[in-house]
Structure formats: structure tokens, C-alpha cells
Amino acid sequence: MNEKIKGHQLERGAYVYVRQSTPYQVRNHLESKERQYALAHHASQRGFHKVIVIDEDLGRSGAGTQERPGFGRLLASVCRGLAGAVLALEASRLARNNRDWHHLVDLCALTETLLIDSDGIYDPRQLNDRLILGLKGTMSEFELGLLRQRAREAFEQKARRGFAMWEVPVGFIRTDQGRIEKTPDRQVQQAVGSVFHKFQQLGSAGQAAIWFREEQILVPKTKPGTAGAEIVWGLPSSGRIRQMLNNPCYAGAFAYGKTGARTVIEQGRARQLSRYRRPQDEGKVLLVDHRPGYISWEEYLENRRRLEANVAWSDSEGSGAAKLGAALLSGLLRCGRCGRKLQVVYSGSSGRVPRYVCQGDGGDRGSGHCFTVGSLRLDRAVVQSVLTAIQPAGIEAAIQLAACAKVEGDEKRKALELALERARYEEKRARRQFDAVEPENRLVASELEARWNSALDQVAEAGARLAAAGKTAEPLSEEQKRRLSMLSEDLSVLWNQPEAPIPLKKRILRSVLVEILVDNEPDRSTHRLRVHWAGGVHSELHVERNKPGHHRHSADRSVIDLLGELSKICQDKVIAAILNRLGYKTGQDKTWNASRVAGLRGYHKISPFQKQDNWVTQEAAAGELKVSNTVVKRLIRQRTLPARQVVEYAPWIIEKKDLLLPEVQQEVKAARRGAHKLPQIPFGQGQLSLE
């Protein structure tokens, strides 16, 4: 027995620590594991009657970045004085970092615990042994760092030459030499290309995902762990489309080091929380035009810029993706006072009335909003300015509309044709497998028969979808182009069509506008808009503001003035009928009745109707002259009887003194004598003669 091993240490027991760094080593490096377990027999030969094997840390790294329950159990046993010796194959098995190693050595020195490896027995209380243990721990940590450094430098040197040592994205394959090439599968190529085409057309990853799902167009993705050999088809999500758009591999570039790790210190240990995307110029390797891609490098940068602009944070420079809300200028307005972006809020009884609000400094508790402004007048003014500016391009855009529709239809049909071709290949393959099996082997034949039936169902389904898609749309005729050109000459008619989608209107505005600065001074009668166009031109608009006490549901001023005049000559019920016949509506876009007329009169303090003695209406004049209403109406039409009318359909106002005019009295007497009556038709005569 070695003189360093004392009797009280033999009574405590020996702790054998077994560890391998990765699961791969646990499965394949069996001899190393057997050598570590053999230390238990070595401890028994040294005289230890009680031997405890700690192997909970198999497959865990000792670099200090992972929690090791077995090592924690070992430290606890040493602290409690239960361990007389700690056995390990070498120092690197116990720890690969100086923090854990020196912590263990210090505890062993305090509790008189020995450290035993394949080279010898060490007592941490002795200076020479403590020095050797310190060197072993330092060399163990240095060895791990040196191995990692060599491997990382060799890896990055190969990456700088354009060799891929990782799984490539769908649409590409990795050759045996490490090069990246396009997949020879035409269906995969067409599906990947359609993702980029649809994003460029719709301008949003979410809208592109909705289109693929509505049209039931499948998009491929590689199965993890197969090096791109196995492809799974499915409906894409918006996250999947964003992942493809952000990958420079599809632009023919080779990129390495696009992301970095976020590391924090928790309880004295380094922890890697997540990864973040580095800026484009901070990547380790970037080889542009490294191979043929699906889009150009310029298109890739434009897609990245558009994705960033679709993120609508309050402090971001982007305008956000076009959504379904009614506020057409959302994401484009900026406060002229503080420079912050205006937010959209919805109010009203149904919550569908948009307003633009500058929240000011939301972090300052004592600060308030800069201002709030309604959306209707601002949207109307900006839209009119944009339509006026793009009017010359309307005809050309109308002609290209049919071409775009044809391209979209052809793209969808091409995807369905390739899907049908793939389904037919799988059906033929399943049939060959079924024909090759021996009929007596029913266990295999029944399974292959089920696969063949499933492949036949997929062929039928793909054929039905292709037939439902219809034939390719024929080009427009010259007459259709002429009519489309005539319609495009008035863009406001197209813009105000109820079927025109709001997201499309927003994308049109954002394609020609960069941002709009809004100045809203309290003492001004107009909103001042400084419009920044995409071409660098600046213009200025002035939009009329609502006066104090007015809102968008207020009655028009002309209606109020007309009501004041009609209230002098007729009652509320008659006024409501006149306004309805003239086509006037209330501020809430409703028809008039007596109660609404009375309410508007009361709000504007207009006196109700009161009968006057100096004038009469047409009906009253007929009563006083003792003639019919027709006679009075004829006299007014002939301008024999002076009369006035506030507005069409309103009662005629006749002064009483005009009823006594000689020419009026003469016409009244003639009417009483019947001078203006039509000649009587003799009995038995069915019609009058032409004479």
C-alpha cells in the first residue's frame, strides 16, 4: 500500500468518476469507457473496501458550459468527508476548465482527500503534488482549447474556399467534393422559384403564404439529417417563406458566419442563450456569384430591405406590411413636431373609424400626445395627389395587367403539371415494386399493394386539380385592350371600386411614397403635409381641418341654411319631405323625418314655423280666390300672379296684396265663367276632329 494512503481514508471509500464528452464517444469509444470503469477494481486493489462509481456525466462536456450532476454529487461527497480518494483516468475526465478543477483540488485539500489517476497518487496538501495537479488542470484546459482552435481554423479555411460542410437548403445539392449545385429536380426548382416570384408580386411573406395555402400549392423542404436527399412537400408558413428569403444561398452566394451566439454568465458558468443574425458586412465568409442561383444578388438585397420595411415597430424606419385596415396611410405618416411615426387607432361605435395619433414620448410619464387627426380627409387628399401623378402610367399598366394575369395562371398550371408528373412516377415505381415481389410473400405484397393504391389516389387527385385549374388564359383582344385603356384613363373610378382590395391600394401608395410629415398647428385652419416621393421629389399639401365643434357626421352648411329658410314657411314634416326629394341626407347618411329636422333646428337655434298674415301659400290663395289649385298654379306659371319659391318642391309664397291685382282678378273671373275650359265632346263622338 502506498504511504500516502492513510487508514482513515481507506475507511471513507473511493469515488470513481467516469465521463465522456459526447454521446458519439459513449456509443463508439468503448475502450476508453471500459478503462474508466476498470478503475473500480484498481481502487479495490489499493485497499478501499467501499467503491462508488459516478457515471451520470456520460455524454456531457467538462468545459464548464453544461451542468454536470455527477460532478456536483462528487463535490458534495468530498465536502461531507465521505470520500477518501477520487479516482479518474486523467485530469481531463474530471474537468476541462480551471474553475471546476481548482475547486475540486481545494476541497480535497481541506478534507484530506486523495486524487488518483493512471500516473500516480496525489495529496493536495503537499506542495509538490499541488503543483503537479495545477499543471495537469492547466494542460487539460489548454489541450481542449488547442484542439478546438485547430479544428475551427481548418473548418473556416475550407469555408473560405467555398466548400460546404453542412446541409444545404432545399433546391440545392452538395456534391462529393463539397460544392453546392442546383437540384436536377425540375419540380423542386419551379416550386422554389415561385416563392420568390410571389413575394415580389405581393410584397409580404404573410400574403405569399396565404396565396400558397389558398391555391393549395405545395412547397418542398428537406428532411433534417438526410443531407438534402429526402424532400417533404407541404403548405408553407410565413416563417418558412421568410427563412428562404433571408438565405443568401438562393442568390448564388456562399455565406458563412451569418449568426453569432449570445453568451451570459449564470451562477458562475457561461450559458449560450440564443443566436442572433449579424449584419451583412460582419459575416466571416461571403462569396457573391459563387454559383447559379434562383435570384440575383440585387434582388436578394431588395427582398431583405422589403422584409425589414414590413416590420412595423414604433421606432423603426419601415412602414410595415400592408394590412387589411381602412387607414391607407398607416406606416407612412411622421409627426412634424417630434419626428416619431404616427400610430393608427380605431374608434366609433363599431370600432372601424381610423385615426392617426402621435403618442409622443411614451417613456416619459408626464408627457402627452402631440396630436391626433382623422384619416378620411388626409387619405382622400394624398390619394388624389398620387392618382394625378401616376395618371400617365395608368394606360400602360392596364395593358400589362392581362400579361401579369397570364403569367400567374401559367405559373400555377406549371406547378400542377409537375406535381402530376411526380405522382405518376411514384405510381409507376410502386407498381414495379409490387410486380417484383413474389405473390406467395403476402406480408410484403399486401404492404406494397397498399402503397400502389395510395400512389394511384395521389395521381387521381393531382389530375383533378390540374383539370380544375383550366386551360391557359387567352390573351386580350384589341377591343378588350381598348376598353381597358378607356377605363384606366380615369384611375379614380378604379380606385373607388368596392372590389378593389385595401392591401393593394396600400402597396400602390408605398411604391411611390417614402413618408409624409404632418404639421398640425392649433392656430391653423389646415393640416400641412410634406410629401416625400420615391424619386426624391418633395411636395406640399394643405388639407382643411374640421372647425371646433364639427365632425365628419355634421350636417352640411347648405342644408342648415336651407332649413333656416324653410322653417319660415312650412312645418318640420313638410321640410323633411322637401329635403328627401332633393336628395339631401343627414350627417349619419340617413333620410330626414320630422324629429330629425326638429333636432337640427334646436341644435342650431332656428325658430320653428309661425303663420304670417301678409302672405299665403298656393292652397290658401286658391281658397281666398275661390278657384282650384290648378288655376292658381297656371297663373303663377304665366307670371300673372307674382310668387316665389325658396327651393324646388317647396311651397309657393304669395303676398296677399298681389291677389287683388287687376290682371289676377280678371283671370279669376274668366276661370269662374269657364272660359278656359275645353270644348265638350258631343254624345256619341269618340274623338275630336283635327279642325
Helices and strands as residue ranges (DSSP letters): H 7-12, E 14-17, H 23-28, H 30-37, H 39-45, E 51-54, H 69-79, E 85-87, H 91-94, H 98-111, E 114-116, E 121-122, H 127-160, E 172-174, E 180-182, H 186-202, H 205-215, E 219-222, E 231-234, H 238-245, G 248-251, E 254-256, E 259-266, E 269-277, G 280-282, E 285-287, H 297-309, E 333-335, E 343-347, E 353-358, E 371-374, H 375-390, G 391-393, H 394-436, H 442-469, H 478-488, H 491-495, H 502-512, E 513-519, E 526-533, E 538-544, H 557-566, H 572-582, H 594-603, E 615-617, H 618-625, H 629-637, E 644-645, E 652-655, G 656-660, H 662-673
